[in-house]
Amino acid sequence: AWWDFTDGLSGRICSLLQAHRGKVSQVLSQWSRDPDLWIRRASITSQLRAKNATDTQLLAAVIEPNLADRQFFIRKAIGWALREYAKTEPEWVAAFAARHRDAMSPLSRREALRRIDAGAAQQ
């Protein structure tokens, strides 16, 4: 399966992003619009381990072009990336999910908000 390969790269991509933010951000932005779903997924999951170093502008930029995607693996990646960042900044994730409520798939939304308390998720 390709998901295990691309998901395995997320830590390395995250390290490269921290070391070379400008260049890697440009590449990830391009990847987020690639016809290949696995390349798009890699762009979405690229900051899973970034925690406080997460570039929220980039996170939004790679997720937003994929919100309407009907592929399960893209929808799951969106939810996963947001859920991981919610461990650091739940308010940001809740606000992002609220802002994109109409465009976000139920799967992505459920995964993103899974660990956020109900009050924050209602925003």
Backbone as CSV, one residue per row, in Angstrom:
resi,resn,N_x,N_y,N_z,CA_x,CA_y,CA_z,C_x,C_y,C_z
1,ALA,0.840,-1.184,0.000,0.000,0.000,0.000,0.882,1.243,0.000
2,TRP,0.441,2.261,-0.711,1.218,3.500,-0.803,1.116,4.358,0.444
3,TRP,0.034,4.237,1.199,-0.116,5.085,2.380,1.008,4.856,3.378
4,ASP,1.440,3.598,3.546,2.494,3.337,4.525,3.824,3.938,4.092
5,PHE,4.057,3.982,2.796,5.284,4.600,2.285,5.257,6.115,2.492
6,THR,4.179,6.755,2.056,4.114,8.218,2.177,4.035,8.649,3.639
7,ASP,3.290,7.920,4.454,3.194,8.285,5.868,4.537,8.109,6.569
8,GLY,5.315,7.132,6.125,6.645,6.925,6.686,7.601,8.063,6.384
9,LEU,7.330,8.797,5.329,8.182,9.934,4.961,7.874,11.198,5.755
10,SER,6.748,11.244,6.436,6.317,12.496,7.066,7.334,13.042,8.062
11,GLY,7.968,12.184,8.830,8.967,12.660,9.787,10.170,13.280,9.109
12,ARG,10.611,12.657,8.036,11.759,13.191,7.289,11.394,14.516,6.622
13,ILE,10.223,14.580,6.035,9.781,15.824,5.398,9.680,16.930,6.447
14,CYS,9.180,16.594,7.622,9.059,17.577,8.703,10.436,18.115,9.087
15,SER,11.427,17.235,9.178,12.797,17.670,9.496,13.343,18.587,8.415
16,LEU,13.108,18.229,7.163,13.562,19.073,6.051,12.861,20.427,6.077
17,LEU,11.589,20.417,6.411,10.828,21.665,6.482,11.407,22.586,7.553
18,GLN,11.760,22.037,8.695,12.330,22.858,9.763,13.688,23.427,9.358
19,ALA,14.468,22.655,8.610,15.812,23.090,8.214,15.808,24.039,7.019
20,HIS,14.845,23.876,6.127,14.813,24.642,4.865,13.388,25.118,4.586
21,ARG,12.828,25.854,5.515,11.406,26.222,5.471,10.960,26.811,4.128
22,GLY,11.663,27.796,3.613,11.228,28.461,2.383,11.114,27.526,1.200
23,LYS,12.179,26.787,0.928,12.180,25.888,-0.235,11.191,24.743,-0.066
24,VAL,11.196,24.130,1.107,10.326,22.974,1.320,8.855,23.398,1.351
25,SER,8.558,24.558,1.897,7.173,25.059,1.888,6.652,25.214,0.466
26,GLN,7.490,25.729,-0.417,7.089,25.884,-1.822,6.790,24.531,-2.451
27,VAL,7.652,23.558,-2.184,7.453,22.212,-2.738,6.154,21.612,-2.196
28,LEU,5.940,21.725,-0.899,4.726,21.156,-0.303,3.466,21.831,-0.833
29,SER,3.525,23.116,-1.057,2.378,23.819,-1.654,2.087,23.285,-3.051
30,GLN,3.134,23.032,-3.824,2.952,22.445,-5.157,2.398,21.028,-5.044
31,TRP,2.942,20.262,-4.123,2.476,18.890,-3.932,0.996,18.844,-3.565
32,SER,0.517,19.834,-2.847,-0.879,19.817,-2.398,-1.868,19.876,-3.557
33,ARG,-1.383,20.228,-4.738,-2.237,20.313,-5.930,-1.838,19.294,-7.000
34,ASP,-0.988,18.365,-6.631,-0.516,17.360,-7.583,-1.659,16.406,-7.945
35,PRO,-1.693,15.924,-9.182,-2.740,14.967,-9.555,-2.663,13.647,-8.772
36,ASP,-1.470,13.291,-8.301,-1.285,12.032,-7.581,-1.731,12.187,-6.127
37,LEU,-2.676,11.378,-5.700,-3.213,11.510,-4.346,-2.172,11.254,-3.272
38,TRP,-1.188,10.396,-3.539,-0.177,10.081,-2.520,0.780,11.254,-2.310
39,ILE,1.043,11.993,-3.354,1.875,13.195,-3.211,1.095,14.254,-2.436
40,ARG,-0.197,14.389,-2.745,-1.029,15.328,-1.979,-1.086,14.920,-0.509
41,ARG,-1.240,13.628,-0.265,-1.285,13.131,1.120,0.022,13.447,1.847
42,ALA,1.155,13.277,1.173,2.450,13.580,1.799,2.531,15.053,2.185
43,SER,1.977,15.935,1.360,2.005,17.363,1.707,1.156,17.634,2.949
44,ILE,0.038,16.957,3.062,-0.876,17.166,4.190,-0.288,16.622,5.495
45,THR,0.373,15.481,5.425,0.905,14.844,6.638,2.331,15.286,6.964
46,SER,2.853,16.238,6.245,4.262,16.631,6.394,4.616,17.253,7.740
47,GLN,3.639,17.742,8.484,3.941,18.405,9.759,3.379,17.652,10.966
48,LEU,3.138,16.366,10.815,2.535,15.603,11.907,3.310,15.726,13.212
49,ARG,4.621,15.779,13.138,5.455,15.808,14.349,5.962,17.203,14.704
50,ALA,5.476,18.211,14.033,6.028,19.558,14.216,5.611,20.214,15.531
51,LYS,4.460,19.864,16.056,3.946,20.432,17.311,4.006,21.958,17.304
52,ASN,4.754,22.573,18.229,4.831,24.040,18.310,5.469,24.677,17.085
53,ALA,6.229,23.903,16.327,6.891,24.436,15.133,6.000,24.356,13.893
54,THR,4.755,23.917,14.054,3.842,23.817,12.915,3.639,25.185,12.281
55,ASP,3.774,25.204,10.976,3.505,26.412,10.191,2.019,26.358,9.829
56,THR,1.193,27.073,10.565,-0.254,26.989,10.354,-0.678,27.545,8.999
57,GLN,0.061,28.516,8.511,-0.252,29.049,7.182,-0.039,27.959,6.130
58,LEU,1.051,27.217,6.245,1.316,26.118,5.319,0.311,24.991,5.527
59,LEU,0.010,24.666,6.773,-0.954,23.603,7.050,-2.288,23.903,6.364
60,ALA,-2.769,25.114,6.523,-4.015,25.510,5.860,-3.859,25.478,4.344
61,ALA,-2.720,25.926,3.849,-2.492,26.002,2.398,-2.461,24.632,1.734
62,VAL,-2.009,23.598,2.442,-1.980,22.267,1.829,-3.298,21.520,2.030
63,ILE,-4.037,21.883,3.065,-5.328,21.224,3.309,-6.435,21.816,2.439
64,GLU,-6.513,23.129,2.360,-7.645,23.780,1.687,-7.893,23.312,0.254
65,PRO,-6.860,23.134,-0.599,-7.162,22.672,-1.960,-7.683,21.232,-2.010
66,ASN,-7.596,20.524,-0.892,-7.998,19.122,-0.851,-9.289,18.871,-0.077
67,LEU,-9.902,19.912,0.433,-11.106,19.734,1.244,-12.236,19.049,0.482
68,ALA,-12.364,19.315,-0.790,-13.456,18.725,-1.575,-13.096,17.360,-2.160
69,ASP,-11.874,16.914,-1.943,-11.437,15.626,-2.494,-12.268,14.499,-1.893
70,ARG,-12.671,13.566,-2.718,-13.520,12.475,-2.265,-12.731,11.218,-1.902
71,GLN,-11.427,11.246,-2.078,-10.591,10.086,-1.771,-10.500,9.874,-0.255
72,PHE,-10.751,8.654,0.177,-10.683,8.322,1.596,-9.335,8.698,2.200
73,PHE,-8.247,8.368,1.519,-6.918,8.594,2.088,-6.571,10.079,2.212
74,ILE,-7.172,10.914,1.399,-6.979,12.363,1.538,-7.819,12.870,2.707
75,ARG,-9.058,12.447,2.769,-9.932,12.878,3.871,-9.370,12.462,5.226
76,LYS,-8.855,11.242,5.284,-8.272,10.740,6.529,-7.016,11.532,6.889
77,ALA,-6.187,11.853,5.897,-4.960,12.627,6.144,-5.285,14.016,6.681
78,ILE,-6.309,14.646,6.140,-6.715,15.972,6.622,-7.096,15.892,8.099
79,GLY,-7.926,14.938,8.436,-8.333,14.778,9.827,-7.170,14.451,10.740
80,TRP,-6.275,13.603,10.272,-5.115,13.194,11.063,-4.194,14.383,11.321
81,ALA,-3.890,15.138,10.276,-3.001,16.300,10.424,-3.594,17.308,11.405
82,LEU,-4.879,17.556,11.287,-5.530,18.508,12.190,-5.617,17.961,13.615
83,ARG,-5.909,16.678,13.758,-5.981,16.074,15.094,-4.629,16.139,15.806
84,GLU,-3.551,15.876,15.068,-2.217,15.962,15.674,-1.908,17.385,16.111
85,TYR,-2.258,18.363,15.273,-1.989,19.747,15.652,-2.903,20.192,16.795
86,ALA,-4.075,19.594,16.900,-4.995,19.940,17.988,-4.411,19.605,19.356
87,LYS,-3.450,18.701,19.402,-2.781,18.390,20.670,-1.961,19.589,21.151
88,THR,-1.567,20.443,20.217,-0.773,21.631,20.532,-1.638,22.884,20.586
89,GLU,-2.495,23.058,19.581,-3.330,24.269,19.469,-4.783,23.897,19.146
90,PRO,-5.516,23.381,20.124,-6.894,22.970,19.842,-7.786,24.113,19.359
91,GLU,-7.531,25.321,19.832,-8.360,26.459,19.415,-8.192,26.741,17.925
92,TRP,-6.961,26.658,17.438,-6.706,26.899,16.014,-7.442,25.856,15.177
93,VAL,-7.344,24.589,15.582,-7.989,23.507,14.829,-9.507,23.664,14.869
94,ALA,-10.060,23.973,16.023,-11.514,24.166,16.125,-11.970,25.312,15.230
95,ALA,-11.209,26.396,15.212,-11.560,27.546,14.366,-11.444,27.187,12.886
96,PHE,-10.405,26.445,12.516,-10.227,26.014,11.126,-11.405,25.133,10.707
97,ALA,-11.758,24.170,11.549,-12.873,23.269,11.236,-14.184,24.041,11.123
98,ALA,-14.391,25.019,11.979,-15.617,25.830,11.917,-15.653,26.665,10.642
99,ARG,-14.511,27.241,10.292,-14.422,28.085,9.094,-14.681,27.275,7.822
100,HIS,-14.308,26.000,7.846,-14.434,25.149,6.655,-15.517,24.080,6.823
101,ARG,-16.436,24.325,7.727,-17.473,23.341,8.053,-18.188,22.808,6.808
102,ASP,-18.551,23.685,5.891,-19.316,23.260,4.717,-18.478,22.486,3.710
103,ALA,-17.190,22.760,3.652,-16.330,22.110,2.665,-15.693,20.823,3.188
104,MET,-15.521,20.720,4.489,-14.813,19.585,5.081,-15.712,18.356,5.134
105,SER,-15.163,17.209,4.754,-15.936,15.972,4.814,-16.224,15.610,6.270
106,PRO,-17.306,14.883,6.504,-17.596,14.449,7.878,-16.442,13.644,8.492
107,LEU,-15.778,12.812,7.688,-14.642,12.034,8.189,-13.513,12.951,8.648
108,SER,-13.137,13.907,7.824,-12.057,14.834,8.185,-12.416,15.622,9.437
109,ARG,-13.619,16.096,9.496,-14.067,16.897,10.645,-14.071,16.065,11.930
110,ARG,-14.621,14.865,11.842,-14.680,13.982,13.013,-13.276,13.670,13.534
111,GLU,-12.375,13.335,12.617,-10.997,13.031,13.019,-10.303,14.258,13.599
112,ALA,-10.501,15.406,12.991,-9.846,16.639,13.441,-10.274,17.017,14.852
113,LEU,-11.546,16.830,15.145,-12.104,17.301,16.411,-12.204,16.213,17.477
114,ARG,-11.718,15.040,17.187,-11.898,13.898,18.081,-11.419,14.156,19.506
115,ARG,-10.316,14.854,19.669,-9.768,15.066,21.014,-9.999,16.487,21.546
116,ILE,-10.836,17.229,20.872,-11.142,18.594,21.312,-12.467,18.561,22.057
117,ASP,-12.545,19.272,23.177,-13.790,19.252,23.947,-14.934,19.847,23.130
118,ALA,-16.122,19.452,23.468,-17.314,19.829,22.695,-17.502,21.337,22.595
119,GLY,-17.188,22.081,23.620,-17.350,23.536,23.589,-16.490,24.191,22.534
120,ALA,-15.229,23.791,22.448,-14.324,24.362,21.448,-14.733,23.936,20.049
121,ALA,-15.195,22.706,19.905,-15.566,22.191,18.590,-16.821,22.852,18.036
122,GLN,-17.679,23.409,18.889,-18.917,24.042,18.436,-18.699,25.395,17.780
123,GLN,-17.556,26.017,18.007,-17.295,27.368,17.491,-17.544,27.476,16.019
